[in-house]
Amino acid sequence: MLFPFENHNVSAFHALSPAEETALVGRARLLQAAFLRGALSPQLKGKKLGILCDEGADGTESRLLFQRAAEELGAHVARIRPALSNLGSPGEVRHTARILGRFYDALECQGMAPEVVRQIGLEAGIPVYDGLACASHSTARLAELLDERTSPADNRRFVLQALLLGSVA
């Protein structure tokens, strides 16, 4: 079962209910099985996702993990170097978020101030994730619930893909 994450509130992905976690892990297991059969389908084909991060933000590893997870599902991923933290007014952040919402179907924010990410999430009108691919994100522990037929890194990718499918597709 695919649980639809229709609430685009950026904090919603930090506090999933037990039912949402169960649905997410179930979808991740389906993706894992499809991967093992060599049958992953491009369910996000035509979708455009952006990663807002500065060069040193939480390392390159989480950015590449998010990018691989999305691209394997057929999405196009663009890296955006924000400078939103340096903008002078909330109005500038609001305006930038609205423009980003027109160009992208979802945004992953890494290494940005939580208040800026919240503002982007409120104004963009699309799913906005706050460090979804970072090892410290609460969904990372869900990868441990997948079986050992694939590596822990692959299992983490399947959880990310399940979340993307539930919130973007």
C-alpha positions in Angstrom: 0.0 0.0 0.0 1.3 3.4 -0.9 0.5 5.9 1.8 -0.1 9.4 0.3 1.7 12.1 2.1 -0.6 14.8 1.1 0.4 17.1 3.9 3.3 19.1 2.5 4.3 20.4 5.9 8.1 19.9 6.2 7.9 18.7 9.7 5.4 16.0 8.8 8.3 13.7 7.7 10.0 14.0 11.1 7.1 12.7 13.0 5.4 9.9 11.1 2.6 8.0 12.8 3.0 4.2 13.3 0.5 3.6 10.5 2.5 5.9 8.2 5.8 4.2 9.1 4.2 0.8 8.4 3.0 1.9 5.0 6.3 3.5 4.2 8.3 0.4 5.1 5.8 -1.7 3.1 6.4 0.4 0.0 10.2 0.3 0.6 10.0 -3.5 0.7 8.2 -3.5 -2.7 10.9 -1.2 -4.1 13.6 -3.5 -2.7 12.0 -6.5 -4.3 11.6 -4.7 -7.7 15.3 -3.7 -7.5 16.3 -7.3 -6.9 14.3 -8.4 -9.9 15.8 -5.6 -12.0 12.3 -4.2 -12.5 12.4 -0.7 -11.0 10.0 1.5 -13.0 10.4 5.2 -13.7 7.4 6.2 -11.7 8.6 9.8 -11.3 9.4 10.3 -15.0 8.8 13.9 -15.9 9.0 15.1 -12.3 11.6 17.8 -11.4 13.1 17.9 -8.0 15.6 20.4 -6.6 18.2 20.0 -3.9 18.9 23.2 -2.0 22.3 22.9 -0.4 25.5 24.8 0.1 28.7 23.0 -0.8 29.5 22.0 2.8 26.0 21.2 3.9 25.9 17.8 5.7 28.4 16.5 3.1 28.1 15.3 -0.4 26.9 11.8 0.6 23.3 12.8 1.5 23.0 15.0 -1.6 24.1 12.1 -3.8 21.8 9.7 -2.0 18.8 11.9 -2.6 19.8 12.4 -6.2 20.3 8.7 -6.9 17.0 7.7 -5.2 15.0 10.2 -7.3 16.8 9.6 -10.6 16.4 5.8 -10.3 12.6 6.5 -10.3 13.0 8.7 -13.4 13.0 12.2 -11.9 15.3 14.9 -13.0 17.2 16.4 -10.1 18.8 19.8 -10.1 21.2 21.1 -7.5 20.4 24.7 -6.4 22.9 26.6 -4.3 20.6 28.8 -2.2 21.9 31.8 -0.4 18.4 32.1 1.0 19.9 32.4 4.5 21.6 35.6 3.4 18.5 37.2 2.0 17.5 40.4 3.7 13.8 40.0 4.3 11.2 37.3 4.7 9.6 38.8 1.6 12.6 37.8 -0.5 12.5 34.2 0.9 8.7 34.1 0.2 9.2 35.3 -3.4 12.0 32.9 -4.1 10.0 30.0 -2.6 7.1 30.7 -4.9 9.3 30.8 -7.9 10.9 27.5 -6.9 7.4 26.0 -6.5 6.7 26.9 -10.2 9.8 25.1 -11.5 10.0 22.0 -9.3 7.7 19.3 -8.1 9.5 19.0 -4.7 12.5 20.4 -2.9 15.1 18.8 -0.6 16.8 21.3 1.7 20.0 20.3 3.3 22.1 22.3 5.8 19.7 25.2 5.9 18.2 27.0 8.9 14.9 25.3 10.0 13.1 28.6 9.9 14.1 29.2 6.3 13.0 25.6 5.3 9.7 26.2 7.1 9.1 29.4 5.2 10.0 27.7 1.9 7.5 24.9 2.7 4.8 27.4 3.5 5.2 29.4 0.3 6.3 27.0 -2.4 3.1 25.0 -2.6 5.0 21.7 -3.2 6.5 19.1 -0.9 9.6 20.5 0.9 11.8 18.2 2.8 14.2 19.2 5.6 17.3 17.0 5.2 15.3 13.9 4.2 18.4 12.1 2.9 20.6 13.1 5.9 21.7 10.3 8.2 20.2 12.2 11.1 16.7 12.3 9.7 14.2 10.2 11.6 13.2 8.1 8.6 16.8 6.8 8.3 16.1 4.2 11.1 13.3 2.7 9.0 15.9 1.3 6.6 16.9 -1.1 9.4 13.4 -2.7 9.1 14.2 -4.0 5.6 15.8 -7.4 5.1 19.5 -8.0 4.5 19.3 -9.0 0.8 20.5 -5.5 0.0 23.1 -3.2 1.7 22.1 -0.7 4.4 22.8 2.1 1.9 20.4 0.5 -0.6 17.8 0.1 2.1 18.1 3.7 3.0 17.6 4.6 -0.7 14.4 2.4 -0.9 12.9 4.3 2.1 13.7 7.6 0.4 12.1 6.4 -2.8 9.0 5.2 -1.0 8.6 8.6 0.6 9.2 10.4 -2.7 6.6 8.2 -4.4 4.1 8.9 -1.6 4.6 12.7 -1.7 5.4 13.5 -5.3 4.0 10.9 -7.7 
